[in-house]
Amino acid sequence: MDHVQETIKRPEAPAPRKRLPLYAFFTGSAISYIGDMLTFLAIPWFVLQSTGSVTQTGITAFFSTLPTVFSAFFGSTLVDRLGYKRTSVIGDIASGLTVALIPLLYNTIGLAFWQLLALVFLGGLLKSPGVTARSSLVPDLAARATMRLERANALTDGVNRVARFIGAPLAGILIVVIGTSNLLWLDAASFAFSAILIGLAVPATTPLLNATDGPRRYLATVWEGVRFLQQDALIGAIVVIIMITNLLDAAWSSVVGPAYIKSVFHSVLPFGLMVAALGGAAFVGTLIYGAIGHRLPRRLTYGIGYTVGGALRYWIFLLPFLPLLIAWQVVAGLAIAPINPLTDTIIQERIPVAMRARVFGTINAGVLAGIPLGTLASGYLVAWLGLRLTLLLIGAVYLAATLSLLINPIMKKMEKHLSIEDNRSTHSPN
């Protein structure tokens, strides 16, 4: 961190040069996120087309999300051993290879259902350390670029949102034009481009742990992230809320949503349009938050954003009128936009630099823990209750969870910038 601060103080370093790594990081992340979005739509649709089973779609989603929990937790120390940049590049390469194997096997020797489950499981296992590494890179790249942390996190999340805006309708169109299996080839290529860009343009980061330490020391460092969360009640409460909402969001996006769209509209294009509307509006919302977010009350912003962008968004699907559904996705996207950058800013303010990857890995494991259950249970839930009752249930649980943000006294600590003076010393507003 001292090296970063020294770099900022050199007056002869031109601003564009200092900001190039951050912009390269944004671009590489955008390409990788577009690849994620192609996978997000292609895999469930591939299973639905090839099997016609909602239950098998849920099982596939379960096998793709379950390993992300374990690899986020146990892979956090690996991130500190390899360094943030190297782990990010390796994560993209590994994701590209596992995705490419799906159409390769399907178009050559054939792809059995158990083989598909094995590939999506492996892809999920290799993905989480890369996500942790990218989250850990942001504060240092923002410091190098002399950008306010709230703004850097808003732009980071905005990149994810605009990737949804581009990737979702693109996936819908490409599935119709070239087919699902061919789309997965493009998905694999996107991860390769991301790895090359970040590998060439982002500065190398020094590993924080000794790579030669034995298994006992490895597990000990993994548990340091758990002990940190046990001592920070605010971050712990945030993790629980996000775990619940991720469970519900995953149930929708991986199973309930595709089944709903296929049942009501009989085409993947409306799903792509709605995801694009949500992502595009959320991108605009992150730009707004990046400009004024440091002035907003955090707790109120969090509660309102989650309620409008979460529970109400699901209940609107009870009215299957496409223009209304698309319009509400815009409202929901604007409302939900501040959640991720605000969460990241609060967490980054409270985590010691030396523990960043380990704590982020533990947090990622926590917030991902509900996703496998949500994806697996949702297929059976739809078969048992039907789509309408499932939507009512998802919205009700979501509303109960997010309204607690406004009454839980521990959330008042959101307003306290515990390390804001240190943050200002290395993140000058621009």
C-alpha positions in Angstrom: 0.0 0.0 0.0 3.0 2.3 0.7 4.0 1.8 -2.9 0.6 2.9 -4.1 0.7 6.1 -2.0 4.2 6.9 -3.2 2.9 6.6 -6.8 0.1 9.0 -6.2 2.5 11.6 -4.7 4.7 11.8 -7.9 3.5 15.0 -9.6 5.3 14.1 -12.8 3.0 11.1 -13.5 0.3 12.2 -15.9 -3.3 11.4 -14.9 -4.2 9.4 -18.0 -1.2 7.1 -17.3 -2.3 6.5 -13.7 -5.9 5.8 -14.8 -5.1 3.5 -17.7 -4.9 0.3 -15.5 -8.3 1.1 -13.9 -9.9 1.7 -17.3 -8.3 -1.5 -18.7 -9.7 -3.3 -15.6 -13.2 -1.9 -16.3 -13.0 -3.0 -20.0 -11.7 -6.5 -19.2 -14.4 -6.9 -16.5 -17.1 -5.8 -19.0 -16.0 -8.4 -21.5 -15.9 -11.1 -18.8 -19.3 -10.1 -17.5 -20.8 -10.2 -21.0 -19.5 -13.8 -21.1 -21.2 -14.5 -17.8 -24.4 -13.1 -19.2 -24.2 -15.3 -22.3 -23.7 -18.3 -20.0 -26.5 -17.1 -17.7 -29.0 -17.3 -20.6 -27.5 -20.1 -22.7 -27.1 -22.8 -20.1 -30.7 -22.8 -18.8 -32.1 -22.5 -22.3 -29.8 -25.3 -23.5 -31.1 -27.6 -20.8 -34.7 -26.6 -21.3 -34.4 -27.2 -25.1 -32.6 -30.5 -24.8 -34.5 -32.0 -21.9 -37.8 -30.0 -21.6 -37.4 -30.4 -17.8 -37.7 -27.5 -15.3 -36.4 -29.9 -12.6 -33.3 -30.7 -14.5 -32.8 -27.0 -15.2 -32.8 -26.4 -11.4 -30.4 -29.3 -10.9 -28.0 -27.9 -13.5 -28.1 -24.5 -11.8 -27.5 -26.1 -8.4 -24.4 -27.9 -9.7 -23.1 -24.6 -11.2 -23.6 -22.5 -8.1 -22.8 -25.0 -5.2 -19.0 -25.0 -5.9 -18.8 -21.2 -6.0 -19.5 -21.2 -2.2 -16.7 -23.6 -1.4 -14.2 -22.0 -3.8 -15.0 -18.5 -2.6 -14.3 -19.6 1.0 -11.3 -21.9 0.5 -9.9 -20.0 -2.5 -9.6 -16.7 -0.7 -6.2 -17.6 0.7 -5.1 -18.8 -2.8 -5.8 -15.3 -4.0 -3.4 -13.9 -1.4 -0.8 -16.4 -2.4 -1.0 -15.9 -6.1 -1.8 -12.1 -6.1 -4.9 -10.4 -7.3 -4.0 -9.9 -11.0 -2.7 -13.4 -11.6 -5.8 -15.0 -9.9 -8.1 -12.8 -12.0 -6.4 -13.9 -15.3 -6.3 -17.6 -14.3 -10.0 -17.4 -13.3 -11.0 -16.1 -16.8 -8.9 -18.7 -18.6 -10.4 -21.5 -16.5 -14.0 -20.3 -17.1 -13.4 -20.1 -20.8 -12.1 -23.6 -21.0 -15.0 -25.2 -19.1 -17.5 -23.3 -21.2 -15.8 -24.3 -24.5 -15.9 -28.0 -23.5 -19.7 -28.0 -23.5 -20.2 -27.3 -27.3 -17.1 -29.3 -28.1 -18.4 -32.4 -26.6 -22.0 -31.8 -27.7 -21.0 -31.4 -31.4 -18.5 -34.3 -31.4 -19.0 -37.3 -29.2 -22.2 -36.2 -27.5 -22.9 -34.6 -24.1 -24.6 -36.7 -21.4 -26.5 -34.8 -18.7 -24.0 -36.0 -16.0 -21.2 -34.6 -18.1 -22.9 -31.2 -18.4 -23.3 -31.2 -14.6 -19.6 -32.0 -14.2 -18.6 -29.1 -16.5 -20.8 -26.5 -14.9 -19.6 -27.7 -11.4 -16.0 -27.3 -12.5 -16.7 -23.9 -14.0 -18.3 -22.7 -10.8 -15.4 -24.1 -8.7 -12.8 -22.2 -10.8 -14.7 -18.9 -11.0 -15.0 -17.6 -7.5 -11.3 -16.9 -6.8 -11.2 -14.7 -9.9 -14.3 -12.8 -8.6 -12.6 -12.3 -5.2 -9.4 -11.1 -6.9 -11.3 -8.5 -9.0 -13.1 -7.2 -5.9 -9.8 -6.9 -4.1 -8.1 -5.0 -7.0 -10.6 -2.1 -7.0 -9.3 -0.1 -4.0 -5.7 -0.1 -5.1 -6.6 0.8 -8.7 -8.8 3.6 -7.5 -6.0 4.9 -5.3 -3.6 4.8 -8.3 -6.2 6.8 -10.3 -6.9 9.2 -7.5 -10.6 8.4 -7.7 -13.1 8.5 -4.9 -13.8 4.9 -3.6 -17.6 5.3 -3.9 -17.2 6.4 -7.6 -14.8 3.5 -8.4 -17.2 1.0 -6.9 -20.2 2.5 -8.7 -18.3 2.3 -12.0 -17.2 -1.3 -11.2 -20.9 -2.2 -10.6 -21.9 -0.1 -13.6 -19.7 -2.2 -15.8 -21.5 -5.3 -14.6 -24.9 -3.6 -15.2 -24.0 -2.5 -18.7 -22.8 -6.0 -19.5 -26.2 -7.2 -18.6 -27.7 -4.5 -20.9 -25.6 -5.6 -23.8 -25.2 -9.3 -23.1 -28.8 -10.3 -22.4 -30.5 -9.2 -25.7 -27.3 -10.3 -27.5 -27.7 -13.7 -26.1 -31.4 -13.9 -26.9 -30.7 -12.9 -30.5 -27.8 -15.2 -30.9 -29.6 -18.2 -29.5 -32.3 -17.7 -32.2 -29.8 -17.0 -35.0 -26.9 -19.4 -34.3 -28.2 -21.7 -31.6 -27.3 -22.2 -28.0 -24.3 -24.5 -28.5 -22.6 -22.1 -30.9 -23.2 -19.2 -28.6 -21.1 -21.0 -26.0 -18.1 -20.7 -28.3 -18.4 -16.9 -28.3 -18.8 -17.1 -24.5 -15.5 -18.9 -24.2 -13.8 -16.4 -26.4 -15.0 -13.5 -24.3 -13.2 -14.9 -21.2 -10.0 -15.3 -23.2 -10.1 -11.6 -24.3 -10.7 -10.5 -20.7 -7.7 -12.5 -19.5 -5.4 -11.0 -22.2 -6.5 -7.4 -21.5 -6.2 -7.6 -17.7 -3.0 -9.6 -18.0 -1.3 -7.0 -20.2 -2.6 -3.6 -18.9 -3.2 -4.1 -15.1 -0.1 -3.8 -12.9 1.0 -7.0 -11.1 0.1 -7.3 -7.5 2.4 -8.7 -4.8 1.2 -11.8 -3.1 0.4 -11.2 0.6 1.1 -14.7 1.8 3.9 -17.2 1.3 3.0 -19.7 -1.4 5.1 -22.4 0.3 3.2 -22.5 3.5 1.7 -26.0 4.3 -1.9 -27.1 4.4 -2.3 -26.3 8.2 -1.2 -22.7 7.7 -3.4 -22.4 4.6 -6.5 -23.4 6.6 -5.5 -21.1 9.5 -5.4 -18.1 7.1 -8.8 -19.1 5.6 -10.3 -18.9 9.1 -8.9 -15.4 9.7 -11.7 -14.1 7.4 -14.3 -15.9 9.5 -13.0 -14.5 12.7 -13.1 -11.0 11.3 -16.8 -11.3 10.3 -17.6 -12.6 13.8 -16.2 -9.4 15.2 -18.0 -7.1 12.8 -21.8 -7.2 13.4 -22.6 -4.8 10.6 -20.9 -6.7 7.8 -22.4 -9.9 9.3 -25.9 -8.5 9.0 -25.3 -7.3 5.5 -24.0 -10.8 4.5 -27.2 -12.5 5.9 -29.5 -10.1 3.9 -27.6 -10.5 0.7 -27.5 -14.3 1.2 -31.4 -14.4 1.4 -31.9 -12.1 -1.5 -29.3 -13.9 -3.6 -31.2 -17.2 -2.9 -34.4 -15.6 -4.3 -32.7 -13.9 -7.2 -31.0 -17.1 -8.2 -34.3 -19.0 -8.0 -35.8 -16.5 -10.4 -32.9 -16.0 -12.9 -31.9 -19.7 -13.2 -35.2 -21.5 -13.1 -38.4 -19.5 -12.4 -37.7 -16.8 -14.9 -36.8 -19.0 -17.9 -39.8 -21.2 -17.1 -42.1 -18.2 -16.8 -40.9 -16.7 -20.1 -41.1 -20.0 -21.9 -44.7 -20.6 -20.6 -46.1 -17.1 -21.2 -44.1 -15.7 -24.2 -42.7 -18.9 -25.8 -39.5 -17.2 -26.7 -36.2 -16.3 -25.0 -36.2 -12.7 -26.5 -38.6 -11.2 -23.9 -36.4 -12.5 -21.1 -33.3 -10.9 -22.8 -35.2 -7.6 -23.2 -36.3 -7.5 -19.5 -32.8 -8.4 -18.2 -31.4 -5.7 -20.6 -33.9 -3.1 -19.3 -33.0 -4.0 -15.7 -29.2 -3.9 -16.4 -29.4 -0.7 -18.5 -31.4 1.2 -15.9 -29.2 -0.1 -13.1 -26.1 1.1 -15.1 -27.6 4.6 -15.3 -28.4 4.4 -11.6 -24.8 3.5 -10.7 -23.6 6.6 -12.7 -26.0 8.7 -10.6 -24.8 7.1 -7.4 -21.2 7.5 -8.4 -21.8 11.3 -8.7 -23.9 11.9 -5.6 -23.7 8.6 -3.6 -21.3 10.0 -0.9 -24.0 12.5 0.0 -26.9 10.1 0.4 -28.0 8.5 3.7 -26.7 5.0 3.5 -29.3 3.1 5.5 -32.3 4.7 3.9 -30.8 4.2 0.4 -30.2 0.6 1.2 -33.7 -0.2 2.5 -35.6 1.6 -0.3 -33.4 0.3 -3.1 -33.8 -3.3 -2.0 -37.6 -3.0 -1.5 -38.4 -1.3 -4.8 -35.8 -3.2 -6.8 -36.5 -6.6 -5.2 -39.9 -7.7 -3.8 -42.0 -5.4 -6.0 -40.1 -6.4 -9.1 -41.2 -10.0 -8.7 -44.9 -9.3 -8.0 -45.2 -7.3 -11.2 -44.8 -10.5 -13.1 -48.2 -11.5 -12.0 -49.4 -9.1 -14.7 -48.0 -10.7 -17.9 -48.1 -7.6 -20.1 -44.6 -7.2 -21.8 -44.5 -3.4 -22.0 -45.4 -3.1 -18.3 -42.9 -5.7 -17.3 -40.1 -4.0 -19.2 -41.1 -0.6 -17.8 -41.0 -1.9 -14.3 -37.5 -3.4 -14.8 -36.3 0.1 -15.5 -37.8 1.4 -12.2 -36.3 -1.6 -10.4 -32.9 -1.1 -12.0 -32.7 2.5 -10.9 -33.7 1.6 -7.4 -31.4 -1.4 -7.0 -28.4 0.4 -8.5 -26.8 1.8 -5.3 -26.9 -1.6 -3.4 -23.7 -3.2 -4.7 -21.4 -0.1 -4.8 -22.7 0.9 -1.3 -22.1 -2.6 0.1 -18.6 -2.7 -1.4 -17.7 0.7 -0.1 -18.8 -0.1 3.5 -16.9 -3.4 3.4 -13.7 -1.9 1.9 -13.7 0.9 4.6 -13.8 -1.7 7.4 -11.4 -4.4 6.1 -7.6 -4.1 6.8 -5.7 -4.1 3.5 -3.6 -7.1 4.4 -6.8 -9.2 4.9 -8.8 -7.9 1.9 -8.9 -11.1 -0.1 -9.5 -13.4 2.8 -12.4 -11.4 4.1 -13.9 -10.8 0.7 -13.6 -14.5 0.0 -15.5 -15.3 3.3 -18.1 -12.7 2.5 -18.5 -14.0 -1.1 -19.0 -17.5 0.3 -21.6 -16.3 2.7 -23.6 -14.3 0.2 -23.4 -17.2 -2.3 -24.4 -19.9 0.2 -28.2 -19.5 -0.5 -27.9 -19.7 -4.2 -27.5 -23.5 -4.6 -30.5 -24.1 -2.4 -32.6 -21.5 -4.3 -31.8 -22.9 -7.7 -32.4 -26.5 -6.6 -35.6 -25.9 -4.6 -37.1 -23.5 -7.2 -37.5 -26.2 -9.8 -39.5 -28.4 -7.4 -41.3 -25.4 -6.0 -42.6 -24.4 -9.5 -43.7 -28.0 -10.1 -45.5 -28.1 -6.8 -47.0 -24.6 -6.5 -47.1 -23.3 -10.0 -45.5 -20.1 -11.3 -48.0 -17.6 -9.8 -47.8 -18.9 -6.2 -44.0 -19.2 -6.5 -43.7 -15.5 -7.6 -46.0 -14.5 -4.7 -43.8 -16.4 -2.2 -40.5 -15.1 -3.6 -41.8 -11.5 -3.3 -43.1 -12.0 0.2 -39.9 -13.4 1.6 -37.9 -10.7 -0.2 -40.0 -8.0 1.3 -39.7 -9.3 4.8 -35.9 -9.6 4.5 -35.3 -6.2 3.1 -37.7 -4.2 5.3 -35.7 -5.5 8.2 -32.9 -3.1 7.0 -35.0 -0.2 8.1 -35.6 -1.5 11.7 -32.5 -3.4 12.6 -30.5 -1.0 14.9 -27.1 -2.5 13.8 -27.7 -1.0 10.4 -27.2 2.5 11.9 -23.5 1.8 11.8 -23.7 2.2 8.0 -23.5 5.9 8.5 -20.2 5.8 10.4 -17.2 6.1 8.1 -14.9 4.2 10.5 -11.8 4.6 8.3 -12.8 7.6 6.2 -9.8 9.7 7.0 -7.5 6.9 5.8 -9.7 6.6 2.8 -9.4 10.3 1.9 -5.6 10.2 2.2 -5.4 7.9 -0.8 -8.7 8.5 -2.7 -8.9 12.1 -3.7 -12.2 13.2 -5.2 -12.1 13.9 -8.9 
